[in-house]
């Protein structure tokens, strides 16, 4: 049961300030047992307990053998960005510059162009994120009015040169293999599905749209061949 | 016997008047309408005013909490030095402002009054070029010696870069006793800046006489990242990720401290659900910070096993934080007016599980070292400081409480839900490394007590962030579907939160002590001035005093016991 927060338990014993301040030191005085090193036996029992527990595989190991094993992150993890696409496979971004404006690290560079479709005003000709500058705070996701940029839970990014770290439109569209489990921080999470309007759920099925985009690209590639 | 009472924000406080009338007309003037009593003091009487404020039994401002400068290029008296004083006995605060013209920025040094004015004055000299008459070592603190200009002045271009040449490298300043020049017997040892024992990047230079340190000096600033200058060029909400990097062992508390400052300026009331979650996560962060501090201190003494035991609860708490906000270390989990996102559905279960996981690790470490003579020999009586002296240095937090002064912001100036909970402020009287270690262990248990009580109360229903489109981003559903909300959303992102004109000092109990933010707003979307008062600066300036007379290996243990976090120290 939720209790009202205004309910106050009786105030705890308020600490009394000695007047004047302590000018003398009263350090801890070791007793006879301590001077005879006796408590060390208790300490050795602790390490022995841990030793045998780990030896028998009963203890929880906190180290992870990366990269063979990976840490399980929640679906809110703020990792590599994803640019989402519309059902027809084109970028959802309308180049409104909100993400670039909201970014505290100023790592997003956008150049807008006129969209061929008259119903859509603009699209990003260039959309680059400097991953070395990015602090993965998620402000771009919060700022986006189109759900065009979200984050994945991909955290291992390594580059050989600084130029490689500036990630463009194409790489931002495909950092994940189109699997819901690889999505990270985004405006709404699966547990909030009930809260989302039906319209939005249909319009923003990111995984389906990404799959569609991939299929389109494959068809186009086959056609070129 | 007096208790720490909450302060009364009353500018016409009678005890302040008794001091004020002692000075000539016009030299000390109260400024009305601010968050705490404020005086405008002429600089020629500053030294006497401060001495009187400290020694008058009616006021007893025994601690200089903070000193910072402000630049108003449009005013005739362009610069302002702002002192924040605190009286531990009365729980009262006072702000002193000293306006100065550009060509006469000379102030009396307050080191004779509060010994802890040393580094704050050096910082003000570094950042604004204030000259402090009588300061023994008035040199740059955070910027290097090759730096030209004063970066926090408004006319300084933030993009300027300066090269440090070898001839300008910091030369240590030693307080050696006069008349002793048998330097053949002595040797200067340099440790750091890149040294595993230095916990970050500090440089310690110690003059050794055999195994004993006779004098020492520290150089800091290797992790200075212009937090205050950066916040002047970003909107109020964009500063939150920067605060993560202050004390990166407990970044959530920094978030809370900063957001509370802005919320107070805005007059926003945070929803109960967010307040509840902030209190819980702050306490988890405090446990985490104490775990790291105690773990690394014990490593410095050679007790490596404890490091593993102490870092395991931290790993679990990181998991909880990550499930709330999506990051482990730099959480950015608070937003002005609430939290980044609603709490995950399994928040209660996870928190309860943590309450079961953490205590065994604390017990294990206590069994290993609490009464272990090897640890006792290394820590009892090492780097000891009395409560009186610690107050003079401006110490706060666990280190001050280990010296017998029970000052805790959560109890003295309660915020969030702390005054509704049953918990105690642990105090010890040894003032040494052992008591600093013990006090952190005790505080972890108190934090667990706080969390358990809050979880028993249950999660309050309601929104996680304030429903005000001028402060918090509106819900995304509405942004996608409603024109008006979309406009609010754009306005808020493009212009930032419009904080009304004014100034405010607000504090929380960080893991290391009082973490205060002094913010000035000029009514635009960006902070005019934001000063962070981290506890580390005051703690670390006493370090040369602490280690003098001890051995070099003791200095390493005492550095660990102080829990100096470079990110907060150097901002």
Boltz contact constraints between the chains, C-beta under 6 A:
constraints:
  - contact:
      token1: [A, 2]
      token2: [B, 458]
      max_distance: 6.0
  - contact:
      token1: [A, 2]
      token2: [B, 460]
      max_distance: 6.0
  - contact:
      token1: [A, 3]
      token2: [B, 457]
      max_distance: 6.0
  - contact:
      token1: [A, 5]
      token2: [B, 272]
      max_distance: 6.0
  - contact:
      token1: [A, 5]
      token2: [B, 460]
      max_distance: 6.0
  - contact:
      token1: [A, 8]
      token2: [B, 420]
      max_distance: 6.0
  - contact:
      token1: [A, 9]
      token2: [B, 422]
      max_distance: 6.0
  - contact:
      token1: [A, 12]
      token2: [B, 422]
      max_distance: 6.0
  - contact:
      token1: [A, 12]
      token2: [B, 423]
      max_distance: 6.0
  - contact:
      token1: [A, 12]
      token2: [B, 424]
      max_distance: 6.0
  - contact:
      token1: [A, 14]
      token2: [B, 3]
      max_distance: 6.0
  - contact:
      token1: [A, 15]
      token2: [B, 406]
      max_distance: 6.0
  - contact:
      token1: [A, 15]
      token2: [B, 425]
      max_distance: 6.0
  - contact:
      token1: [A, 16]
      token2: [B, 1]
      max_distance: 6.0
  - contact:
      token1: [A, 21]
      token2: [B, 387]
      max_distance: 6.0
  - contact:
      token1: [A, 21]
      token2: [B, 388]
      max_distance: 6.0
  - contact:
      token1: [A, 21]
      token2: [B, 391]
      max_distance: 6.0
  - contact:
      token1: [A, 21]
      token2: [B, 405]
      max_distance: 6.0
  - contact:
      token1: [A, 22]
      token2: [B, 386]
      max_distance: 6.0
  - contact:
      token1: [A, 22]
      token2: [B, 387]
      max_distance: 6.0
  - contact:
      token1: [A, 22]
      token2: [B, 404]
      max_distance: 6.0
  - contact:
      token1: [A, 22]
      token2: [B, 429]
      max_distance: 6.0
  - contact:
      token1: [A, 23]
      token2: [B, 386]
      max_distance: 6.0
  - contact:
      token1: [A, 23]
      token2: [B, 388]
      max_distance: 6.0
  - contact:
      token1: [A, 25]
      token2: [B, 384]
      max_distance: 6.0
  - contact:
      token1: [A, 25]
      token2: [B, 386]
      max_distance: 6.0
  - contact:
      token1: [A, 25]
      token2: [B, 430]
      max_distance: 6.0
  - contact:
      token1: [A, 25]
      token2: [B, 431]
      max_distance: 6.0
  - contact:
      token1: [A, 26]
      token2: [B, 429]
      max_distance: 6.0
  - contact:
      token1: [A, 26]
      token2: [B, 430]
      max_distance: 6.0
  - contact:
      token1: [A, 27]
      token2: [B, 380]
      max_distance: 6.0
  - contact:
      token1: [A, 27]
      token2: [B, 381]
      max_distance: 6.0
  - contact:
      token1: [A, 27]
      token2: [B, 430]
      max_distance: 6.0
  - contact:
      token1: [A, 27]
      token2: [B, 432]
      max_distance: 6.0
  - contact:
      token1: [A, 28]
      token2: [B, 380]
      max_distance: 6.0
  - contact:
      token1: [A, 28]
      token2: [B, 430]
      max_distance: 6.0
  - contact:
      token1: [A, 28]
      token2: [B, 434]
      max_distance: 6.0
  - contact:
      token1: [A, 30]
      token2: [B, 376]
      max_distance: 6.0
  - contact:
      token1: [A, 34]
      token2: [B, 371]
      max_distance: 6.0
  - contact:
      token1: [A, 34]
      token2: [B, 373]
      max_distance: 6.0
  - contact:
      token1: [A, 37]
      token2: [B, 373]
      max_distance: 6.0
  - contact:
      token1: [A, 39]
      token2: [B, 371]
      max_distance: 6.0
  - contact:
      token1: [A, 39]
      token2: [B, 372]
      max_distance: 6.0
  - contact:
      token1: [A, 40]
      token2: [B, 372]
      max_distance: 6.0
  - contact:
      token1: [A, 42]
      token2: [B, 367]
      max_distance: 6.0
  - contact:
      token1: [A, 43]
      token2: [B, 367]
      max_distance: 6.0
  - contact:
      token1: [A, 43]
      token2: [B, 368]
      max_distance: 6.0
  - contact:
      token1: [A, 43]
      token2: [B, 372]
      max_distance: 6.0
  - contact:
      token1: [A, 46]
      token2: [B, 364]
      max_distance: 6.0
  - contact:
      token1: [A, 46]
      token2: [B, 367]
      max_distance: 6.0
  - contact:
      token1: [A, 46]
      token2: [B, 368]
      max_distance: 6.0
  - contact:
      token1: [A, 47]
      token2: [B, 305]
      max_distance: 6.0
  - contact:
      token1: [A, 62]
      token2: [B, 312]
      max_distance: 6.0
  - contact:
      token1: [A, 62]
      token2: [B, 315]
      max_distance: 6.0
  - contact:
      token1: [A, 74]
      token2: [B, 322]
      max_distance: 6.0
  - contact:
      token1: [A, 74]
      token2: [B, 323]
      max_distance: 6.0
  - contact:
      token1: [A, 76]
      token2: [B, 326]
      max_distance: 6.0
  - contact:
      token1: [A, 77]
      token2: [B, 326]
      max_distance: 6.0
  - contact:
      token1: [A, 78]
      token2: [B, 326]
      max_distance: 6.0
  - contact:
      token1: [A, 78]
      token2: [B, 327]
      max_distance: 6.0
  - contact:
      token1: [A, 98]
      token2: [B, 493]
      max_distance: 6.0
  - contact:
      token1: [A, 101]
      token2: [B, 493]
      max_distance: 6.0
  - contact:
      token1: [A, 101]
      token2: [B, 494]
      max_distance: 6.0
  - contact:
      token1: [A, 102]
      token2: [B, 493]
      max_distance: 6.0
  - contact:
      token1: [A, 104]
      token2: [B, 234]
      max_distance: 6.0
  - contact:
      token1: [A, 104]
      token2: [B, 238]
      max_distance: 6.0
  - contact:
      token1: [A, 104]
      token2: [B, 241]
      max_distance: 6.0
  - contact:
      token1: [A, 135]
      token2: [B, 241]
      max_distance: 6.0
  - contact:
      token1: [A, 137]
      token2: [B, 241]
      max_distance: 6.0
  - contact:
      token1: [A, 137]
      token2: [B, 332]
      max_distance: 6.0
  - contact:
      token1: [A, 142]
      token2: [B, 473]
      max_distance: 6.0
  - contact:
      token1: [A, 143]
      token2: [B, 493]
      max_distance: 6.0
  - contact:
      token1: [A, 145]
      token2: [B, 479]
      max_distance: 6.0
  - contact:
      token1: [A, 145]
      token2: [B, 489]
      max_distance: 6.0
  - contact:
      token1: [A, 185]
      token2: [B, 326]
      max_distance: 6.0
  - contact:
      token1: [A, 187]
      token2: [B, 476]
      max_distance: 6.0
  - contact:
      token1: [A, 191]
      token2: [B, 345]
      max_distance: 6.0
  - contact:
      token1: [A, 197]
      token2: [B, 477]
      max_distance: 6.0
